[in-house]
Amino acid sequence: MIKERFIKIKNLLLQENAVAIAFFTITLLATLAQLLKPTHAGEYTRYNNYVIFQQSFFHLIHHQDLYQLYPAEHWDYYKYSPTFALLMAPLAIFPTKLGFVLWNVLNAIVLFFSIRALPIAKLNQSKILWFIIPEMVISLQNSQSNALIAGLLIFTFAFLEKGKFAFAALCVALSFYIKIFGILALLLFLFYTKWWHHIFKIVIIFLVLAGIPLLVINWQQLVFLYQSWLHLLAMDESAYIGYSVRGWLFSWFGVDIPNIILVVTGMVLLLFPLVKKSLFSQFQFRLFYLSAIMIWIIIFNHKAESPTFIIAVAGFALFYFNNEKLRINEILFWAVLIFTQLAHSDLFPPTVKEHFMMPYVIKAVPCIAAWVIVLFRLMQMPDNKEIDNAMQVHIK
């Protein structure tokens, strides 16, 4: 009797409308919770990142250097492109609190509908959306752009599957001009027939987005801003080692490998499955490679913070919920859920987080393990058309 009720509740929660209501209700509650919290040290808001984004638009139109500190307005630097600063215009014109709400809703909308756009079973879509909610909340409460980036990366794949290369290129370009590592999504184009026919289209989209700040500034100012941005990125090295492969190696083994060595090594490993060109026609191979890219983007970012992991968690979810129910996958599922997502929530005591989870970068470990398993799965995948056919049955 209890089991039957549990199944009914489960089936109800997995219905499309129920998932949508829960997803956006939680988005609004998480956002309102941040608005009600007291400011940091009585000075800066709990949604400081959004304030940085908002003010970047006004700095842009007033011909100021985007990449300087503005302590009277917010703490920390603006680290995104001049293009992103202009794209903040529709939100920046609203009062800051309302803009923050709209910003988080935008992040949630893009992520939600990107997953709904995937050519996978509706049930799997719903499971993915439920699974990523805890990590999405962490990103939204920090008013960051990571949920938006995750959505753009997934939309890139969804558009490519539908043969809409221009829209896919636009998603990659937008993700790049928000956070430069989004450029890796261009690797997905390699899976599609005659992808090189679209190179000109891709280049034009990137150039147009690079130049749209010219609507409000002159050419000299735009060149100066890009130089200032590149200078900030080049100087953005600190003693802080985040939740990454580098952070894991240092905290567990005391080994501090230069970031460039790790990134190059990780990139070579990420590119290695591309030698299996015979598998490019398999949907599962393409989907799992998207998963590998999304996880790579975080674990090989030596300054990865907790709110960035919505990208890696969403990538893992794409792999897990469209894969066989193997024991190793089940172990990874619970590890990612507990140690990557819930361990950084209020469910865990602060002492546990401060003295164990954070110093030993536990948040990153399940994602590092997941990336290895995804890569191994890609390399071991048989060239079997039946796999692809089975994956496509769900499309309705």
N, C-alpha and C positions, 0 to 999 in steps of 0.2 A: 504493500500500500504506500509506504513512504517512498519506495523507489519509483513508483508510478507518478507520484506527485512531483518528485524531483525531476523526472523526465519531462513532465508537462511544463514545469517552470522553466527548465532549460530550453525547451522548444519555443516557449513564449519569448524568452529573452533574445533568442537568435533570430526572431522575425525582423524583417527589414525596418519596419516602423519603430519597433521597440529599441533596436540598436541606435537608430538615428536620434530618438528622443533622449536616450541615456547619454549618448556621446555629446550632444550639444547642451544638455542640462548640466552635465559635469563640467563642460567647458565654461559655462557662465558662472557656476558656483565657485570653481577654482579662481576665476578672474575676480569675482566679487570679494572673495576671501583676501586676495592681495590688496584690494582697494581699502579694506577695513583695517589692515595691519598698520601699526605705527611706523613712522619713517625711521630710517637708519640714523641713529645718533641725532634724531630730531632735525635732520637736514635733508637727506635724500630719500626719495620715495622707494617703495618696494617693487616698483616697476621701472627702475632706472634705465634698463635697456631700451624700453619703449621711448622714454624721454630722449635718449641718445638718437634714436631713429627719427623722432619727430623734429628735434632741433636741427638735425643735419639738413633738412629741407630749407629751413630758414637761414642757416649758415650758407647754403648753396646760393640761394637767390640774393643774399646780401654780399656775395663775392668774398666770403671769408674762407680761410683754410679749414677744411673739414677735419683735418687730422691733427688738430691741436686740442689740448685740454681746455674745457670750459667749466671750471669748478663752480661757477655761480649758477650753472644750470643742471649739471650732473657730474658724476664721477666716472672715470675711465674714458678711453678713446673711442671714437667712431672708427671702425676698421673695415667698412664696406666701401663699395665703389661710389663715385659721383652719380652713376645711373640709379642706384638704389635710393640715394638721397632724393632725387627728383621723383621717383616712383612713390615716395611716401607722401606726396602732395595731397592725394584724396583724403588721407587720414590726418595729416598734420594740421589741416584747417579747423579741425574740431577741437573742443576743449580737451585737455590732456587725458582726463579720466575717461571720457567717452571714447577718445581715440584709442586708448589702451584696450577697452572692451572690444571695439571693432577690430583691432589688430589681432587679438586672440581668437576672435570668431573667424577672421580670415584664415589664420593658420589652421584652425580646426576644419573649416570648410574645404580647403585645398587638400588636406590629408584625407578627410573622409571620402570625398568624391573621387580622389585618385584611386583609392582602393576599390570603390564601387565601379570604377571604369575598367578594372582588370578583367580579362577574359578567363576568369576562374569561377568555380561554383559559388553561388550566392551564399551558401552556408559557410563556406570557407572565408568569404569576405567578412561575414558577420563575426566569425571567430577571431579573425585578425584584428578587427576593430575593438572588440572587447579586450583582447590581450594587450594591446598597446596603450590602453587608457591610462594606467598608472604612470607610464613614462611620459605620455603626452601632458599630463597634469604638471609634472616637474618642469617641462619645457615652458608651458604656458605661464606658470607662476613666476618664472624668471623672465617673462615677456620677451623671450628670444624668438629667433626665426627658424629654429630647427625643424619644427613640425611642418612649416611651409616648405623648407628644403626637401624633407622626406617626401612630401606630396608632389613636388615638382619632379623629383627623380622617378617616382612611380608613374606619374603622368607621362613622362618621356617614354617609358616602356609601353604603356597602354596605347599611346598614339602611334608608336612604331608598329605595334601589332596590327593596327588598323590601316597602316600604310600612309599615315598623315605625317610625313617627314617634316614639313614646315612647322607644325605645332610642336612636334617633338624637339626640333632645334630651338624653338622659342623657349621651351621649358628648360632645356640645358643652359641656354644663354642667361635666362633669368636667375637660375640657381648659381651660375658662375658670378654674376654681378652682385649677388648677395654674399655668397661665400665661394671662394675661388675653387674649392675642391669639387664643386658640382660639375666641373669640366670633365670629370672621369666618365660621366654618363654618355659621352660621345663614343665610348667603346661599344655601346649597345648597337650603334648603327652598323657595325661590322657584320652583324648576324643577318642582315637583310639584303636581298638580291639587288645588285646594281646600286649599292649605297653611294658609290662615288659620283653618281649622277646628281646628287643633292649637295655636293661640297660647296658649290657656288651659292646656293640658297642658304646654307648654314653660315658661310662667311658674311653674307649680306646682313643676316639677322644679327650676328654678333656686332658688326660694325655700326648698324643703325642704333642698337641699344647703347653701344659705347658713346655714340655721339648725341643722344637725345638731350643731355644737359645743355647743349648749345641753344636750346629753346629759351633758356633763362640766363646763360652766361656766354662770354665770347670765347674764341678759340684759345687765346693765350691763357685765360683762366682755367680752361678745361685741361690743357697740357700741364699746367702747374699742379692741378689737383691730382692728376694721374701720377705725376712724379712724386708728389707728397705722399700719396697712398702707397706707392711701391717702396718709398723710403721707410714708411712706418712698418710695413710688412717685413722688410729686410732687417729692421732693428727690433722686431717684436720677438726677441729671444729673452727668456728670463730663467731664473733658477727654478721656477715652478715646472714640475713634470706632472702632467695630468693623468687621467685614467686611460692609459694607452699601453701598447706593447713596451715602449721605453720605460714608462712608469712601473709596469709590472716587473720587468727585468731588474730595475734598480731597487725596488722595494723588497723583492723576494730574494734576489741573489747578489745585491750590491754592485751590479754591473751597469755602468753608464755608457751605453753605446751611442756614438754620435747619431743625431737624428737623420742626417743625410744617408748614412749606411742602412739604417732601418727602413727608411722610405724606399730607397732603391731596391733593397732586398724584397720588401713587401710588394713593390710594383712588379718585379720580375715574376714573383709567385702568382700575382693576380693575372698577369698576362699569359701565364703558362697554359691554362685550359684552352686558350684560343688556338693552340696548335691542332685541336681536334675539330677541324672544319667540317668533318662529316656529321657532327652533332648539331651544327648551327640550325638545322631544320627542325630540331626537336624543341617544342615549346618549354618543356621542363628544364632543359639545359639553359635556354635563354632566361627563364625566370630565376633560376638559381644563380646565374651569373649576375643578375641585378642584385640579388641578395648579397653576393660576395662583394660587389662594389659598395653597397650601402654600409656594410659592416667595416670594410677596409677604411672608408673615409673617416671613421671615428677612431678605430684602434691604432691607426698609424698617424694620427694627429697627436703629437707629443704634448699638446696643451689642451686636450679634450677635457671638457668639464661635464659634470653630471647632466645638465640640461641638454647636451648635444646627443645623448644616447637614444633619443626617440628615433633617430635615423638608423642606428644599428639595430635597435629592437624591432623596428618595422621591417628591416631587411631580414632579420632572423625569422620573424613571423611568416613572411612570404615563403621561406624555405620550409619551416616546420609544418604549416597547415596545408601544404601541397606536396607532402612527402609521405613515404611509408612510415608506419608506426613501429619503428625500430627502437630497441631499448636505449641506444645512445641518444637518439633524438628526444626520447622522453626525459632522459636525464638532463639534457640541455634545456628542454622546456622549463623544467622546475628550477634549474639553476638560474636561467635568465629571469624568470618571474620573481624568484625570491631574492637573489643576490644582486641582480642588476637593477630591478625595478623597486621592489618593496623595501629593500634594505636601506634605501635613501628616503623613505617616507617616515611619517610619524609613528608607524607601527613598530619601529625598532627604537630602543632607548638611545638617547644621545650619546651616552658613554660607549655603547657598542659601536656606534658610527664613528665617533671621534678617535677611539683607541684601537679599532680593528678594521672596520670597513674602509675608512679613508686612508690610513697609513699604508695599508697593504693593497690598495686599489682593487678591492674585491669586486667592485662594480664592473670593471673591465674584463675580469678573468673569464666569466661565462661567454662573453662575446668573442674573446680571443679564441677560446676552444671551439665556439660555433663556427668561426671563420675557417678554421683548420678543417672541420668536418665538412663544411660546404665545399671547400676547395677539393677535398678528397673525393666527395660525391661527384663533383664535376669531372674529375679525372677518371673515375671508375665507371661512369655512366656508359652502358652499352649502346651501341649503334643499332637501336631497335625501334622501328617505326611504330610498333604497337604501343610503346610508352607514350609517344606523342598523341596517338589516336585516342588512347584512354583519357589523357588529360583534356582533350578537346570536347569530349562528350558532354561536359557540364555546361557549355556555352548555350545560352538560351536567348 
